[in-house]
Amino acid sequence: MKLQNLITNIFKHRLNSMSYLEPIIFKRKIQTNILKPKNFMYTSHNIIFDNIDFNYLKNQLRSIDTKAASKDEMADLFTSDSPLSIRQVLTICEKQLKKEEIFEADLSSEYIISRALNIERLIIVSTISYLFNRMPIQYILGDWDFHSFKLKLRPPVFIPRPETEELVNIAISVIRNVLKVESPVILDVCCGSGAISLAMLNLLPNSTCVAIDKSKYAVDLTIENAKDLDLCDRLHVIHGKITDAAFPHLPFDKFDLIVSNPPYIPQKNIPNLQPEILLYEDMGAIFGGVEGLDVIKNIILQGQHLLKENGRMIMEVRNIC
């Protein structure tokens, strides 16, 4: 039995009784032509998003192995024609995704089954279909956990990785333990979804942050996430490009900290990137030039003039040793 049919059969008794929000169809043409790979020149996708809360489902999945439940207690997790628990289905799903070489198969399978408990068959089938088409799970769901909050995510805005959370932790430590500034002014260069800026504003209640990105998609999403987190009053978002000549006009002359997760992948590494990245994410947020240092050099060159006397600059970069 195909994976999508299996999942549908297991949860079909729930689907008819669950309410769901009307899916939003998002259409765009994606161009990735830095190295002009034939398979990734132009791809059109119809992407279905929805806004259904699924915290209950995630908790159910994560606790199912630790709960000693009776048959009666577990009855709603079974169907008469397919006596499998959620955990068993999760395992099957994960194996199938790994077989298809889907990135982060374990997380992806958990989120798929989580959604399956509360949404109609169309979304279940679509979710699996999009994963097989290499769409990142973060885009399929439309949001993702980052630090202590949830970020909205949509293509082509760069998806923050766990390494970016570590970058935030380092930046917070520098402000608290090195700079020891009560009301820091922070500049976030290449802000993407606003993950770094918003995490720092959230953790440093007296801080102010300026976030810059050359992508209008990224700027709009940062503003949207800031509104959701009620952090707009301490955030300035600027649509602009950093060049070797100058930064865009900024609302502050000097900053305590400049932090950035810039594009740093060199040209030679582009063909080795996962299909999920090549097909869906903004290559402008990933490709850093022939050596991967183009944007980094500009940030260092211009950023040094924007730091206060004891200011610091922190960037996420690849290992170039």
KEBA-756289 format. One record per atom (N, C-alpha, C): x, z, y; residue in three letters. Coordinates in steps of 0.1 Angstrom, whole numbers, plus 2048, in hexadecimal, padded with zeros to 3 digits. Example, Ala and Ser with C-alpha at 12.3 -4.5 7.8 and 13.67 -1.06 7.14 Angstrom:
! KEBA-756289
88484E7C7ALA 87B84E7D3ALA 88484E7DFALA 8808477EASER 8898477F5SER 88184F800SER 
***
This chain:
! KEBA-756289
8088007F4MET 800800800MET 80980080CMET 8067F8816LYS 80E7F7822LYS 80D80482ALYS 817807831LEU 818814838LEU 80C816842LEU 80980C84AGLN 7FE80D854GLN 7F180F84DGLN 7EF809841ASN 7E280B83AASN 7E2819834ASN 7ED81E82FLEU 7EE82B829LEU 7EA836834LEU 7F083583FILE 7EE83E84AILE 7DF83E84EILE 7DA832850THR 7CC830854THR 7C3836849THR 7C583483DASN 7BD83A832ASN 7BD849832ASN 7C984F834ILE 7CA85D834ILE 7C286483FILE 7C285E84APHE 7BC864856PHE 7AF85E85APHE 7A9854853LYS 79E84D857LYS 791856859LYS 790861852HIS 78586A853HIS 785871861HIS 791872867ARG 792878874ARG 78F86E87FARG 79286287DLEU 793859889LEU 78585688FLEU 77B856887ASN 76D85388CASN 76885E895ASN 76D86A893SER 76787589BSER 76F8798A7SER 77B8728A8MET 7848768B3MET 78286D8BFMET 7828738CBSER 78186C8D7SER 78E8678DBSER 78F85C8E2TYR 79C8578E6TYR 79A8508F4TYR 7A584E8FBLEU 7A5847908LEU 7A7839906LEU 7A183190FGLU 7A382290EGLU 7B281F90FGLU 7B7817906PRO 7C5813907PRO 7C780A913PRO 7D380B919ILE 7D7802924ILE 7E07F791FILE 7DD7EB922ILE 7E67E091EILE 7F07DD929ILE 7FD7DE925PHE 8077DC92FPHE 80F7CF92APHE 8107C5933LYS 8167B992FLYS 8227B6939LYS 82D7B2933ARG 8397AE93BARG 8427A5934ARG 84979D93BLYS 853795934LYS 86179B936LYS 86879C92BILE 8757A392BILE 88079992AILE 88A79A933GLN 895791932GLN 8A2798931GLN 8A9796926THR 8B679C924THR 8C0791922THR 8C778C92CASN 8CF78092BASN 8DE782930ASN 8E278F92FILE 8F0791934ILE 8FA78992BILE 8F978A91ELEU 901782915LEU 8FA77690FLEU 8EE775914LYS 8E576A90FLYS 8E47698FFLYS 8E17748F9PRO 8DE7748EAPRO 8D176C8E8PRO 8D27638DELYS 8C675A8DCLYS 8BA7628D8LYS 8BB76C8D1ASN 8AF7738CCASN 8A977C8D6ASN 8B077F8E2PHE 8AB7888EBPHE 8A97828F9PHE 8A87758FAMET 8A776E907MET 89A77290EMET 88F76E909TYR 88277190FTYR 878776904TYR 872781906THR 8697878FDTHR 85D78C904THR 851788900SER 84578E906SER 83E7988FDSER 8397A3902HIS 8337AD8F9HIS 8267B2900HIS 81C7B48F8ASN 8117BC8FCASN 8127CA8F7ASN 8137D3900ILE 8167E18FCILE 80A7EA8FEILE 8057F18F4ILE 7FA7FA8F6ILE 7FF8088F8ILE 7FA80E903PHE 7FD81C906PHE 7F0824906PHE 7F1831904ASP 7E683A906ASP 7EA84790BASP 7E184F910ASN 7E585C916ASN 7E086890EASN 7DF867901ILE 7D98718F9ILE 7E387D8F7ILE 7DE8898F9ASP 7E78948F7ASP 7E88978E8ASP 7F489A8E3PHE 7F689B8D5PHE 7FF8A78D1PHE 7FF8B18DAASN 8078BD8D7ASN 8028C48CBASN 7F58C58C9TYR 7EF8CB8BETYR 7F48C58B1TYR 7F58B88B1LEU 7F98B08A6LEU 8078B28A2LEU 8108B28ACLYS 81E8B58AALYS 8208C38A4LYS 8198CD8A9ASN 81A8DA8A4ASN 8158DB895ASN 80A8D4892GLN 8058D3885GLN 80F8CE87BGLN 8168C387FLEU 8208BD877LEU 82C8C6874LEU 8308CD87FARG 83C8D587EARG 83A8E2876ARG 82E8E6876SER 82B8F386FSER 8268F1861SER 8238E585DILE 81C8E2850ILE 8258E7844ILE 8328E5846ASP 83B8E983BASP 83C8F8839ASP 83A8FF844THR 83C90E843THR 82F916841THR 82490F841LYS 81791583ELYS 813915830LYS 81092082AALA 80B92081CALA 7FC91F81CALA 7F791381DALA 7E991181EALA 7E290E811ALA 7D6912810SER 7CE910803SER 7C9901804SER 7C38FD7F9LYS 7BD8F07F9LYS 7B28EF803LYS 7AA8F9805ASP 79F8F980EASP 7A48F881CASP 7AE90081FGLU 7B490082DGLU 7BB8F3830GLU 7BF8EC826MET 7C68DF828MET 7BC8D3827MET 7B08D6824ALA 7A68CB821ALA 7A68C082BALA 7A78C4838ASP 7A68B9842ASP 7B28B1843ASP 7BD8B483CLEU 7C98AD83CLEU 7CA8A3830LEU 7BF8A2828PHE 7BF89A81DPHE 7B289081DPHE 7B3886816THR 7A787E813THR 7A587D804THR 799879800SER 7968797F2SER 79D86E7EBSER 7A08637F2ASP 7A68587EBASP 7B58577EDASP 7BB8607F5SER 7C98607F6SER 7CE86F7F9SER 7D08767EEPRO 7D38847EFPRO 7E28877F3PRO 7E5884800LEU 7F2887805LEU 7F1890811LEU 7FB899813SER 7FB8A181FSER 80289982ASER 80189F836ILE 807898841ILE 81689783FILE 81C8A283AARG 82A8A1837ARG 82F89682EARG 827894823GLN 82A88981AGLN 82987C821GLN 81E87A829VAL 81D86E830VAL 82886C83AVAL 82C877840LEU 83787684ALEU 844871843LEU 846876837THR 85287382FTHR 85286482CTHR 84685F827ILE 844851824ILE 847848830ILE 84184C83CCYS 843845848CYS 85184484CCYS 85885084BGLU 86685084FGLU 86F847847GLU 86C847839LYS 87483F830LYS 872830834LYS 86582C837GLN 86281F83AGLN 86981A847GLN 869823851LEU 86F82085DLEU 87F81F85CLEU 884827854LYS 893827851LYS 89681A84ALYS 88D816841LYS 88F809839LYS 8907FE843LYS 8877FE84DGLU 8877F4857GLU 8927F6862GLU 89A800860GLU 8A5803869GLU 8A0806877GLU 89580E878ILE 890812885ILE 89881E88AILE 89C81D896PHE 8A382889DPHE 89B83489EPHE 8A184089BGLU 89A84D89BGLU 88E84D892GLU 88F849886ALA 88484887DALA 87C85587BALA 88486087AASP 87E86D878ASP 874871884ASP 879870890LEU 87187389BLEU 86586989DLEU 86885D89BSER 85E85289CSER 852855892SER 856858886SER 84B85A87CSER 84386687FSER 849871884GLU 84187D888GLU 83787A893GLU 83C87289DTYR 83386F8A8TYR 8288658A4TYR 82B85C89BILE 820853896ILE 81585B88FILE 819863886ILE 80F86B87EILE 808875887ILE 80F87A891SER 80988389BSER 7FD87C8A2SER 8008708A6ARG 7F68698ADARG 7EA8658A4ARG 7EE862898ALA 7E385E88EALA 7D886888DALA 7DA87488FLEU 7CF87E88DLEU 7C587D898LEU 7C88788A3ASN 7BF8788AEASN 7BB86B8B4ASN 7C08608AFILE 7BD8538B5ILE 7B88498AAILE 7B283E8B0GLU 7AB8358A7GLU 7B582B8A0GLU 7B1824896ARG 7B981C88DARG 7C2812895ARG 7BC80C89FLEU 7C38028A7LEU 7D18088ACLEU 7D18148B1ILE 7DD81A8B6ILE 7E781D8ABILE 7E28228A0ILE 7EB825895ILE 7F2818890ILE 7EA80E88EVAL 7F080188AVAL 7FA7FC894VAL 7F57FD8A1SER 7FE7F88ACSER 80B7FF8ADSER 80A80C8ACTHR 8168158ADTHR 8208118A3THR 81C80F896ILE 82580B88CILE 82A7FD88EILE 8217F5892SER 8257E7895SER 8307E68A0SER 82E7EE8AATYR 8377ED8B5TYR 8457F38B1TYR 8457FD8A9LEU 8528028A4LEU 8597F889BLEU 8527F1893PHE 8587E688BPHE 85D7DB894PHE 8577D98A0ASN 85B7D08AAASN 8667D58B3ASN 86B7E18AFARG 8767E78B6ARG 8737EE8C3ARG 8667F08C6MET 8637F88D3MET 8678068D1MET 86F80C8DAPRO 87281A8D9PRO 8658238D9PRO 86682D8D1ILE 85A8368D0ILE 85683C8DDILE 86083E8E6GLN 85D8448F3GLN 85483B8FBGLN 85682E8FATYR 84D825901TYR 83F8248FBTYR 83F8258EDILE 8328248E6ILE 82982F8EAILE 82F83B8EBLEU 8278478EFLEU 8248488FDLEU 82E843905GLY 82C844914GLY 83185091AGLY 836859912ASP 83D865918ASP 84686B90DASP 84F874912TRP 85987A909TRP 85D88890FTRP 861891906ASP 86589E90BASP 87489D910ASP 8768A391CPHE 8838A3922PHE 8858B1928PHE 88F8B8923HIS 8928C6928HIS 8858CE925HIS 87F8D492FSER 8738DC92DSER 8668D6931SER 8668C9933PHE 85A8C2938PHE 8598B4931PHE 84D8AE933LYS 84B8A192DLYS 84C896938LYS 85388C935LEU 85588093ELEU 84C87593ALEU 84686E944LYS 840861941LYS 84B85793FLYS 84984E936LEU 853843934LEU 84C836931LEU 85182C936ARG 84C81E933ARG 857814936ARG 85680992FPRO 8607FE930PRO 85F7F893EPRO 86A7F4944PRO 8787F493EPRO 8807FF942PRO 87A80A947VAL 88281594DVAL 88A81C942VAL 89781F945PHE 8A082593BPHE 89B832935PHE 89C833928ILE 89883F921ILE 8A384A921ILE 8A1855926PRO 8AB860926PRO 8AE865918PRO 8BA866915ARG 8BE86B907ARG 8C287A907ARG 8C58808FCPRO 8C988E8FBPRO 8D5890903PRO 8DE886904GLU 8EB88890CGLU 8E888B91AGLU 8DD88591FTHR 8D988792DTHR 8D489692FTHR 8CE89C925GLU 8CA8AA926GLU 8D78B2928GLU 8E18AF920GLU 8EE8B6921GLU 8F48B492FGLU 8F38A8935LEU 8F88A6942LEU 8F18AF94CLEU 8E48B194BVAL 8DC8BA953VAL 8E18C8952VAL 8E38CC945ASN 8E88DA943ASN 8F68DC94AASN 8FF8D2949ILE 90C8D494FILE 90A8D595FILE 9018CC964ALA 8FF8CC973ALA 8F98D9977ALA 8F08DF970ILE 8EA8EB974ILE 8F58F6973ILE 8FD8F6969SER 908900968SER 9128FF974SER 9158F3978VAL 91E8F1983VAL 9188F7990VAL 90C8F4992ILE 9058F999EILE 90590999EILE 90190E993ARG 8FF91D992ARG 90C924991ARG 91691F98AASN 922927987ASN 92E92398FASN 92F916993VAL 93A91199BVAL 9389109AAVAL 92D9099ADLEU 92A9079BBLEU 9239149C1LEU 91B91A9B8LYS 9149269BCLYS 90C9249C9LYS 9049199CAVAL 8FC9169D5VAL 8EE9199D3VAL 8E89209DCGLU 8DA9259DAGLU 8D09199DCGLU 8D39109E5SER 8C99059E8SER 8D18F89E8SER 8D58F49DCPRO 8DD8E89DBPRO 8D68DB9DEPRO 8DD8D29E4VAL 8D88C49E7VAL 8DF8BB9DDVAL 8D78B49D5ILE 8DC8AC9CAILE 8D989D9CCILE 8E28959C8LEU 8E08869C8LEU 8E08819BALEU 8D587B9B5ASP 8D48759A8ASP 8D58669A9ASP 8E08609A4VAL 8E28529A5VAL 8DE84B998VAL 8D7840999CYS 8D183998DCYS 8C7843986CYS 8BD84798DCYS 8B4851989CYS 8AB84E97DCYS 8A884197BGLY 89F83D970GLY 892843971GLY 88E84A967SER 880851966SER 88085D96FSER 88B861975GLY 88B86E97CGLY 88F87A974GLY 893878968ALA 89688395EALA 89F88D964ALA 8AB889969ILE 8B589296EILE 8B089997AILE 8AB892984SER 8A7898991SER 89C8A298ESER 89289F986LEU 8878A7984LEU 88B8B497CLEU 8948B2972ALA 8988BE96AALA 8A08C7973ALA 8A88C297DMET 8AF8CB985MET 8A68D2990MET 89D8CA995LEU 8938D099ELEU 88B8DB997LEU 8888D998BASN 8808E2983ASN 8888EF980ASN 8958EE97DLEU 89D8F997ALEU 8A3900986LEU 8A38F9991LEU 8A98FF99ELEU 89E8FE9A8LEU 8969099A9PRO 88A9089B2PRO 88D9079C1PRO 89A90A9C5ASN 89D9089D3ASN 8A58FB9D6ASN 8A68F39CCSER 8AE8E79CESER 8A68DB9D4SER 8AD8D19DATHR 8A78C59DFTHR 8AF8BA9D8THR 8A88AF9D5CYS 8AF8A49CECYS 8AB8969D4CYS 8B588E9D5VAL 8B38809D9VAL 8B58779CCVAL 8AC86F9C9ALA 8AD8669BDALA 8AE8589C1ALA 8B78509BCILE 8B98429BFILE 8B983A9B3ILE 8B282E9B4ASP 8B38249A9ASP 8B18169AFASP 8B780C9A9LYS 8B57FF9AELYS 8A97F89A8LYS 8A37FE99ESER 8977F9997SER 88B7FF99DSER 8827F69A2LYS 8757FB9A7LYS 86D80199CLYS 86E7FD990TYR 867803985TYR 86B811983TYR 878814984ALA 87D821983ALA 87982A98EALA 87A82599AVAL 87682D9A6VAL 8678319A5VAL 85F8289A2ASP 85082B9A0ASP 84E835996ASP 85583498ALEU 85383E980LEU 85884B983LEU 86384C98ATHR 86885998FTHR 85E860998THR 8588589A1ILE 84E85E9AAILE 8428639A2ILE 83E85B999GLU 83285F990GLU 83586C988GLU 84186D983ASN 84587997BASN 846885984ASN 84B883990ALA 84C88E99AALA 83E89399EALA 83588A99FLYS 82788E9A3LYS 821896997LYS 82389298BASP 81E89997FASP 8248A797EASP 8308A9983LEU 8378B6982LEU 8368BE98FLEU 82F8B8998ASP 82E8BF9A5ASP 83B8C29ACASP 8448B89ACLEU 8518BA9B2LEU 8548B19BDLEU 84A8AA9C2CYS 84C8A09CCCYS 8528A59D9CYS 84E8B29DCASP 8528B89E9ASP 8618BA9EBASP 8688BA9E0ARG 8778BC9E0ARG 87F8B09DCARG 8788A59DALEU 87E8999D5LEU 87D88D9DELEU 8888869E1HIS 88887A9E9HIS 88C86F9E0HIS 8838659DEVAL 88685A9D5VAL 88984D9DDVAL 8948479DAILE 89883B9E2ILE 89A82F9D9ILE 8958249DDHIS 8978179D6HIS 8A28109DCHIS 8AE8109D6GLY 8B980A9DCGLY 8C58089D2GLY 8CE7FF9D5LYS 8D97FC9CCLYS 8E68029D2LYS 8EE8079C9ILE 8FC80C9CCILE 9068019CBILE 90D7FE9D6THR 9177F39D5THR 9247F99D8THR 92F7F19D8ASP 93C7F59DBASP 93E7F89EAASP 9347F49F2ALA 9347F5A00ALA 92D802A05ALA 9228059FFALA 91A810A04ALA 90F8149FBALA 90A8219FDPHE 8FE8259F7PHE 8F2821A00PHE 8E68219FBPRO 8DA81FA04PRO 8DA82BA0EPRO 8D2829A19HIS 8D0834A23HIS 8CA840A1CHIS 8D184CA1ELEU 8CD858A18LEU 8C7862A22LEU 8BE86BA1EPRO 8B9875A27PRO 8C2881A2APRO 8CD882A23PHE 8D788CA25PHE 8E5886A26PHE 8ED88CA2EASP 8FB887A30ASP 90488BA25ASP 903897A20LYS 90B89DA16LYS 9048A3A0BLYS 90A8A49FFPHE 9038A99F3PHE 90C8B39ECPHE 9068BE9E6ASP 90E8C79DEASP 9128C19D1ASP 9098B89CCLEU 90B8B39BFLEU 9068A49BELEU 90E89C9B8ILE 90A88E9B5ILE 90A88D9A6ILE 8FF8899A0VAL 8FD889992VAL 8F887B98EVAL 8FD875983SER 8F8868980SER 8FA865971SER 8F085D96CASN 8F285795EASN 8F1848961ASN 8FD843965PRO 8FE835969PRO 8FE82B95DPRO 8FD81E960PRO 8FF814955PRO 90E814952PRO 911816945TYR 920817942TYR 92380F935TYR 91A80892FILE 91D800923ILE 9257F3927ILE 9317F1921PRO 9387E5925PRO 9337D991EPRO 9367CD923GLN 9317C091EGLN 9337BF90FGLN 93F7C390ALYS 9427C18FCLYS 9397C88F2LYS 9337D38F8ASN 92A7DC8EFASN 91C7D88EFASN 9187CF8F8ILE 90A7CB8FAILE 9047C68ECILE 90B7BD8E5PRO 9057B88D9PRO 9037C28CEPRO 90A7CE8CFASN 9097D88C5ASN 8FE7E28C8ASN 8F77E18D3LEU 8EC7EA8D7LEU 8E07E88CDLEU 8D97F38CCGLN 8CD7F28C3GLN 8C37E88C9GLN 8BB7E28C0PRO 8B17D88C5PRO 8A77DF8CEPRO 8A47EC8CCGLU 89A7F38D5GLU 89F7F28E3GLU 8AC7F38E5ILE 8B27F38F3ILE 8B27E58F8ILE 8B77DC8F1LEU 8B87CE8F5LEU 8AA7C88F9LEU 8A07CB8F1LEU 8937C58F3LEU 88B7CB8FELEU 88C7D8901TYR 8837DF909TYR 8887E6915TYR 8947EB914GLU 89A7F3920GLU 8A07EA92AGLU 8A17EF936ASP 8A77E7941ASP 8B67E6940ASP 8BB7DA93EMET 8C97D993CMET 8D17DC948MET 8CA7DC954GLY 8D17E0960GLY 8D47EF960GLY 8CD7F6958ALA 8D0805957ALA 8DA80894CALA 8DE7FE945ILE 8E7800939ILE 8F47F993BILE 8F47EC93FPHE 9007E3940PHE 9087E794CPHE 9147EB94AGLY 91D7F0955GLY 9287E7959GLY 9267DA955GLY 9317D0958GLY 93A7CE94DGLY 9447C594FVAL 94D7C1944VAL 9537CE93EVAL 9587D7945GLU 95E7E3940GLU 9557EF940GLU 9497ED945GLY 93F7F8945GLY 941802951GLY 9497FE95BLEU 94D807966LEU 948803973LEU 9417F8974ASP 93D7F2981ASP 9367FC98AASP 92B802985VAL 92380B98CVAL 92A81898EVAL 93181D984ILE 938829984ILE 943829990ILE 94A81E991LYS 95481D99CLYS 94D81E9AALYS 9428179ABASN 93B8189B8ASN 9368269BBASN 93182D9B1ILE 92C83A9B4ILE 9388439B8ILE 9438429B1ILE 94F84A9B5ILE 9548469C3ILE 9558399C5LEU 95A8359D2LEU 9528399DELEU 9458389DDGLN 93C83B9E8GLN 93884A9E8GLN 93784F9DBGLY 93285D9DAGLY 93B8679DFGLY 9488659DFGLN 95286F9E4GLN 9508729F2GLN 94B8699FAHIS 94886BA08HIS 93B872A0BHIS 933874A00LEU 92687BA02LEU 9268899FDLEU 93188D9F8LEU 93289B9F3LEU 9368A59FDLEU 9308B19FDLYS 9358BCA05LYS 9438C0A01LYS 9498C9A09GLU 9578CDA07GLU 95A8D19F9GLU 9518D99F3ASN 9538DD9E5ASN 94A8D69DBASN 9448CB9DFGLY 93A8C49D7GLY 9408BF9CAGLY 9388BC9C0ARG 93C8B79B3ARG 9348AA9B0ARG 93A8A29A8MET 9348959A3MET 934896993MET 92989498DILE 92889497EILE 92188897AILE 927881970MET 92187496BMET 92287495BMET 91886E955GLU 91886B947GLU 91F85E945GLU 92A85E93EVAL 93185193BVAL 93585092DVAL 939845928ARG 93D84391AARG 94C848919ARG 95084A90DASN 95E84E90AASN 96784190CASN 96F842916ILE 977836919ILE 986838915ILE 98984390ECYS 996846909CYS 99A83E8FDCYS 
***
